[in-house]
Amino acid sequence: MTLENQLIQKMYYETFMEESNNGNQPIQVLGEAYMMEQKNEMPELSYIRFAQGEVYFHNKDYEAAIFKWENIVNELESWAKKNTADAYYELGLLSSAEDIYKTIVTDNRILNTEVALQLFSLYIERGKVDSAVTVIKKTVALNPDYPNVTDLARAFFEEQQDWKNAVELVVNEAIRTESLKWFDSVKAYVDQGVTKPLIPSYFSDALLVLYGLDKTRFEQLVVSIWNSYKNETAYFAWLKEINHLLMNLDLSQDVSWHELSNTFKETYLDLIDGKHLIKKLQNLIPNLLSNWLRVTDRISAVIASTAVLSWSELFPSSISDEMISEAETLFRNESNNADGLINSLQLFDSIMQWGEIHELGANHRIKWMVDQLTDFETQNFLIAGLNGSGKSSFVNFVLEDELLQDAPTTSVVVFKDDEQLAIEEITDYEIVGLPGLSDFHERMDRRRNALESLIEFRSPIPFLHNQRLAFIDTPGLNGSQYDRQEIYKYLHVADAVLFVLDTNAPFTDKERTILSQMHELAPELPIHFLLNKMDTIYNEQEAVRIFDETKSTINDYLPSALVFAFSSQYDQTQQLSDLNGFIHSIKNTRNIEEKRLAKLLSIIRSTITTLLQKRINIENQLVESVRWNEEMAIKLNGALNQLQDLEVEKSKELTKDYRSIKEAIQTDISETIPKMLKDCSKLISENSNFSKIHIELNDEMNSRMQDYLEKKVLPNYFRSLQNWINHSKEQLEQGQMVLDEIGEGFNALFGEERIKLNFDFKTIDDWRRDTDRMTCGFQLEEVNIFFRRTPSQLILKSAGKLFGALSQNKAMLSNKYKSFVENEDYSEVTNLVIKRFFQSFELFEKSLERDMSWIFRNPMNMLTKSIEDTRLEIQTNEEMLKKMNTNPEMYRDPLTLFEVRLRQLEWMSLPADVIQANYKY
């Protein structure tokens, strides 16, 4: 055992045991040695004390051990201090032990390591985790090869879940030792997911070292790190880092990089799936593809090479000519084992999902077309022809039912065999079931926007069932260029075209033009002909001549085309039998999957173009919507101002009319009552009881006023109010006519019944009810005409009481009373009567302005809300426009990336001549 090992294990005392061969115990041997050393002139006792301390320590007599080690002054002094601290540690005096450990200063790396390890254990026991981390990291840095140091550190970091330091430890050790064990530990940490917070460049040095040691483990670690960064913010940084690293490695061609190649494939397809902008990919993808090409295995060779070729086509100069040349060579030399149909459908689904997320429509018609292309059990025949060619009669003949009427077909109808009747109308935005034949015929009669949908008619149809066929019946082709374009879209789905000709005018210039357009759009699509109405030819010889001449003319134009003579008037059984043979002869199942794949890729290409155009259309629609709504807001505001002016005008007019009536009544009362009261003087005579005459006059006057107000004024007021109400209603009805015109104008602009400007005429009924109630009767509260305390009344009443009993004074009193009644000022009485009479009408008058507001409330609210809705729509559209204009690449870039994927599928799936033939429409 070396001296350092003895010191570490506190076995230094064994050196004294080796000198003594008498078999005595260490304590005895050391005691004897101590006594012998003391006899020397200059005794050196430190070594013996040091050894004695070790013996006491092993026998747990820690205090004795400390006593022995306290006075060591030779080269073992630092070890003695360390041992002293160990003894305090064992006694549980951790603070004292820590202090002593920290005082030890030595150049001995082993001693420093041992002290550090003791401090590390002490810190753990005291719960001083940060100190433990610091000391163990220093220990590893000082002496990483010291036994168990790195394993101890790693176990501690894992226990504390201190993954940062744990990863740092294993990465550094992997690089330092070049031990595969440590690289396996790195991978284990990566697989646990604890390395995600680290920057990707952290692993570069370790990967470079591992590449030189074990390429299989290198691949496994790269793939593990790659997967760990997926869906993390550092993912793109990792891709940049690993591509840079691989570009600088001389990748061995003798190694099969299958796992790494597959990871490149998954990453590339994910990156170009429409979730990322091109500016984020343009500096990344070229290196990614170049590296993929360098590591690809035979399974992914075609995919990798076509990825390079397709990307370089859409982004020229982004990939080096050398890599492009290598990709072309690899593509030519490797067999294609990719499933083009599955890959194409996956791309199509991605495009559809993207379109729905960005509110570009559900595109149900396009989805329907794709479904037809993937049904390899059924062939699709597109039935075309000019209006009047008898196309509908042919279809009805085959269906053995008069499903199509004699009128020209306006919609595309797909007839398919099925066990039960089911009819659906399919538009870009929805699929609507049509419950029965009446609904089907009603839909067929519709002219407007008829080609913006198709109708799928499924029913038990023996002919289609036997032939495994579907008919795509199209409207006559005499329509506009737009109609032709809409119909020609279904060439994508057709396996053949059956063009119906009228025997009486076969293969005209117009038909040649249409066929030329079809052939230009789909040069590989077979076109055959049905010569219809053969029964209209007057004899069989002439019919044969016309058939032969027509067939010859057609074959000069389309050499492969077949012609079938047909008439719905011929014997049905024979005609169906002949038609069966004809259809069987033109059905072609050779390479149907390849042909349909070409059509599917063509649909995908046109879909990408359509979606891009939709985005442009949406922007144009938003611009137009903002402009239109701004105009509408101005018009609505104008209408609101007009309505407010009308309210003010009508309110003033109706209130003025009401007050005119009231004032007329007031004038009548003001003129009538004074005369009525003065006329009461006729009731006074010399025979009157002058002591009570004022009471009798007061009663009579009140009686006459009550009678006048109730029988004359009130009926007159009632009639006037009814006339006023009728006039008011007429005025409001005239105003309603104006509002109706305004509403109709706006609804015509909106294209829907959005605005209804209706007065609340119930208020008029309320007026009638209120006036009826207020004019049904009136009771005048007694007015004290002669009981007021005016000087003239007091004198006259006193005189009547005083002199009324004397006959000689009655003539004088009679004259005086008459004069008083006739000359009295009754204005105060009249005003009081007027006030009492109109008292019940005051609330009605005051509420007129409020009632007019109530009458106008509904149209006011309607216009106000329409203005608010219009402004909100303007704001919403402006925000959408701003978003679209700020980030136009949000729409353009994903579609461009979809096109890259499409181009790759074309390279992978189709021969060059097929691609060229099928990508003109």
Secondary structure, DSSP 8 states (H G I E B T S, - for coil): --HHHHHHTT-TTHHHHHH--S---HHHHHHHHHHHHHTSSS---HHHHHHHHHHHHHTT-HHHHHHHHTT--STTHHHHHHHHHHHHHHHT-HHHHHHHHHH---S-HHHHHHHHHHHHHHHHHHT-HHHHHHHHHHHHHH-TTSTTHHHHHHHHHHHTT-HHHHHHHHHHHHHHH--HHHHHHHHHHHHHTTTTTS-GGGGHHHHHHHHHH-HHHHHHHHHHHHHHHTTSTTHHHHHHHHHHHHHTS---TTS--HHHHHHHHHHHHHHTSSSS-HHHHTTTHHHHHHHHHHH--TTTHHHHHHHHHHHHHHSTTSS-HHHHHHHHHHHHHS-----HHHHHHHHHHHHHHHHHHTTS---HHHHHHHHHHT-TTSEEEEEEE-TTSSHHHHHHHHHTS--S-SS---SEEEEEE-SS-EEEEEESS-EEEE-SHHHHHHHHT--TTGGGEEEEEEE--HHHHHHTEEEEE---TTS-HHHHHHHHGGGGT-SEEEEEEETTS-S-HHHHHHHHHHHHH-TTS-EEEEEE-GGGSSSHHHHHHHHHHHHHHHHHH-TT--EEE--TTS-HHHHHHHHHHHHHHH---TTHHHHHHHHHHHHHHHHHHHHHHHHHHHHHHHHHHHHHHHHHHHHHHHHHHHHHHHHHHHHHHHHHHHHHHHHHHHHHHHHHHHHHHHGGGGG--TTS-TTTHHHHHHHHHHHHHHHHIIIIIHHHHHHHHHHHHHHHHHHHHHHHHHHHHHHHHHHHHHTSS-------THHHHHHHHHHHHHTS--------SS-S--HHHHHHHHHHHHHTT-GGGHHHHHHHHHHHHHH---HHHHHHHHHHHHGGGHHHHHTHHHHHHHHTHHHHHHHHHHHHHHHHHHHHHHHHHHHHHH-THHHHHHHHHHHHHHHHHHHHHS-HHHHHHH---
